[in-house]
């Protein structure tokens, strides 16, 4: 017996869930990622450049 993969209805990732909604969408990780990505893109005041670690030369 083989398990068929399906596509998530919300994010289009592969899933084995019977209701066609992946676990990431069920617990809200996908939505949180989208919100965080949108926030970072909108906020231009943040300096997202790489910083050196304390004590690094």
PyMOL commands that place a pseudoatom at each C-alpha (Angstrom):
pseudoatom trace, name=CA, resn=UNK, resi=1, chain=A, elem=C, hetatm=0, pos=[0.000, 0.000, 0.000]
pseudoatom trace, name=CA, resn=UNK, resi=2, chain=A, elem=C, hetatm=0, pos=[1.448, 3.365, -0.964]
pseudoatom trace, name=CA, resn=UNK, resi=3, chain=A, elem=C, hetatm=0, pos=[0.498, 6.751, 0.381]
pseudoatom trace, name=CA, resn=UNK, resi=4, chain=A, elem=C, hetatm=0, pos=[-0.253, 9.366, -2.255]
pseudoatom trace, name=CA, resn=UNK, resi=5, chain=A, elem=C, hetatm=0, pos=[0.916, 12.908, -1.797]
pseudoatom trace, name=CA, resn=UNK, resi=6, chain=A, elem=C, hetatm=0, pos=[-1.544, 15.720, -2.304]
pseudoatom trace, name=CA, resn=UNK, resi=7, chain=A, elem=C, hetatm=0, pos=[-1.197, 19.478, -2.577]
pseudoatom trace, name=CA, resn=UNK, resi=8, chain=A, elem=C, hetatm=0, pos=[-2.154, 21.737, 0.315]
pseudoatom trace, name=CA, resn=UNK, resi=9, chain=A, elem=C, hetatm=0, pos=[-5.189, 23.873, -0.484]
pseudoatom trace, name=CA, resn=UNK, resi=10, chain=A, elem=C, hetatm=0, pos=[-3.657, 26.929, 1.189]
pseudoatom trace, name=CA, resn=UNK, resi=11, chain=A, elem=C, hetatm=0, pos=[0.053, 26.932, 0.288]
pseudoatom trace, name=CA, resn=UNK, resi=12, chain=A, elem=C, hetatm=0, pos=[0.397, 24.307, -2.462]
pseudoatom trace, name=CA, resn=UNK, resi=13, chain=A, elem=C, hetatm=0, pos=[3.035, 22.306, -0.533]
pseudoatom trace, name=CA, resn=UNK, resi=14, chain=A, elem=C, hetatm=0, pos=[2.940, 18.526, -0.697]
pseudoatom trace, name=CA, resn=UNK, resi=15, chain=A, elem=C, hetatm=0, pos=[1.011, 16.914, 2.138]
pseudoatom trace, name=CA, resn=UNK, resi=16, chain=A, elem=C, hetatm=0, pos=[-0.152, 13.490, 3.246]
pseudoatom trace, name=CA, resn=UNK, resi=17, chain=A, elem=C, hetatm=0, pos=[-3.095, 14.853, 5.259]
pseudoatom trace, name=CA, resn=UNK, resi=18, chain=A, elem=C, hetatm=0, pos=[-6.574, 13.589, 4.413]
pseudoatom trace, name=CA, resn=UNK, resi=19, chain=A, elem=C, hetatm=0, pos=[-8.103, 17.076, 4.497]
pseudoatom trace, name=CA, resn=UNK, resi=20, chain=A, elem=C, hetatm=0, pos=[-5.554, 18.474, 1.979]
pseudoatom trace, name=CA, resn=UNK, resi=21, chain=A, elem=C, hetatm=0, pos=[-4.219, 21.077, 4.453]
pseudoatom trace, name=CA, resn=UNK, resi=22, chain=A, elem=C, hetatm=0, pos=[-0.583, 20.666, 5.477]
pseudoatom trace, name=CA, resn=UNK, resi=23, chain=A, elem=C, hetatm=0, pos=[0.517, 20.698, 9.106]
pseudoatom trace, name=CA, resn=UNK, resi=24, chain=A, elem=C, hetatm=0, pos=[2.348, 24.014, 8.651]
pseudoatom trace, name=CA, resn=UNK, resi=25, chain=A, elem=C, hetatm=0, pos=[-0.883, 25.707, 7.600]
pseudoatom trace, name=CA, resn=UNK, resi=26, chain=A, elem=C, hetatm=0, pos=[-2.858, 23.998, 10.372]
pseudoatom trace, name=CA, resn=UNK, resi=27, chain=A, elem=C, hetatm=0, pos=[-0.617, 25.422, 13.107]
pseudoatom trace, name=CA, resn=UNK, resi=28, chain=A, elem=C, hetatm=0, pos=[-0.201, 28.809, 11.408]
pseudoatom trace, name=CA, resn=UNK, resi=29, chain=A, elem=C, hetatm=0, pos=[3.491, 28.739, 10.491]
pseudoatom trace, name=CA, resn=UNK, resi=30, chain=A, elem=C, hetatm=0, pos=[2.848, 29.622, 6.847]
pseudoatom trace, name=CA, resn=UNK, resi=31, chain=A, elem=C, hetatm=0, pos=[0.714, 32.641, 7.777]
pseudoatom trace, name=CA, resn=UNK, resi=32, chain=A, elem=C, hetatm=0, pos=[3.239, 33.861, 10.361]
pseudoatom trace, name=CA, resn=UNK, resi=33, chain=A, elem=C, hetatm=0, pos=[6.038, 33.595, 7.797]
pseudoatom trace, name=CA, resn=UNK, resi=34, chain=A, elem=C, hetatm=0, pos=[4.061, 35.629, 5.277]
pseudoatom trace, name=CA, resn=UNK, resi=35, chain=A, elem=C, hetatm=0, pos=[3.274, 38.304, 7.871]
pseudoatom trace, name=CA, resn=UNK, resi=36, chain=A, elem=C, hetatm=0, pos=[6.905, 38.518, 9.002]
pseudoatom trace, name=CA, resn=UNK, resi=37, chain=A, elem=C, hetatm=0, pos=[8.154, 38.726, 5.414]
pseudoatom trace, name=CA, resn=UNK, resi=38, chain=A, elem=C, hetatm=0, pos=[5.659, 41.487, 4.656]
pseudoatom trace, name=CA, resn=UNK, resi=39, chain=A, elem=C, hetatm=0, pos=[6.654, 43.404, 7.798]
pseudoatom trace, name=CA, resn=UNK, resi=40, chain=A, elem=C, hetatm=0, pos=[10.367, 43.207, 6.978]
pseudoatom trace, name=CA, resn=UNK, resi=41, chain=A, elem=C, hetatm=0, pos=[9.778, 44.363, 3.408]
pseudoatom trace, name=CA, resn=UNK, resi=42, chain=A, elem=C, hetatm=0, pos=[7.597, 47.312, 4.483]
pseudoatom trace, name=CA, resn=UNK, resi=43, chain=A, elem=C, hetatm=0, pos=[9.822, 48.574, 7.303]
pseudoatom trace, name=CA, resn=UNK, resi=44, chain=A, elem=C, hetatm=0, pos=[12.692, 50.461, 5.716]
pseudoatom trace, name=CA, resn=UNK, resi=45, chain=A, elem=C, hetatm=0, pos=[14.004, 51.842, 9.031]
pseudoatom trace, name=CA, resn=UNK, resi=46, chain=A, elem=C, hetatm=0, pos=[15.547, 48.527, 10.051]
pseudoatom trace, name=CA, resn=UNK, resi=47, chain=A, elem=C, hetatm=0, pos=[19.166, 48.001, 9.118]
pseudoatom trace, name=CA, resn=UNK, resi=48, chain=A, elem=C, hetatm=0, pos=[19.205, 44.425, 7.815]
pseudoatom trace, name=CA, resn=UNK, resi=49, chain=A, elem=C, hetatm=0, pos=[22.879, 44.539, 6.788]
pseudoatom trace, name=CA, resn=UNK, resi=50, chain=A, elem=C, hetatm=0, pos=[25.144, 41.871, 8.202]
pseudoatom trace, name=CA, resn=UNK, resi=51, chain=A, elem=C, hetatm=0, pos=[26.723, 42.795, 11.515]
pseudoatom trace, name=CA, resn=UNK, resi=52, chain=A, elem=C, hetatm=0, pos=[29.904, 41.503, 13.069]
pseudoatom trace, name=CA, resn=UNK, resi=53, chain=A, elem=C, hetatm=0, pos=[29.644, 39.417, 16.199]
pseudoatom trace, name=CA, resn=UNK, resi=54, chain=A, elem=C, hetatm=0, pos=[30.852, 40.983, 19.448]
pseudoatom trace, name=CA, resn=UNK, resi=55, chain=A, elem=C, hetatm=0, pos=[34.599, 40.515, 19.780]
pseudoatom trace, name=CA, resn=UNK, resi=56, chain=A, elem=C, hetatm=0, pos=[35.090, 39.589, 16.102]
pseudoatom trace, name=CA, resn=UNK, resi=57, chain=A, elem=C, hetatm=0, pos=[37.798, 41.353, 14.176]
for i in range(1, 57): cmd.bond("trace and resi %d" % i, "trace and resi %d" % (i + 1))
show_as sticks, trace
zoom trace
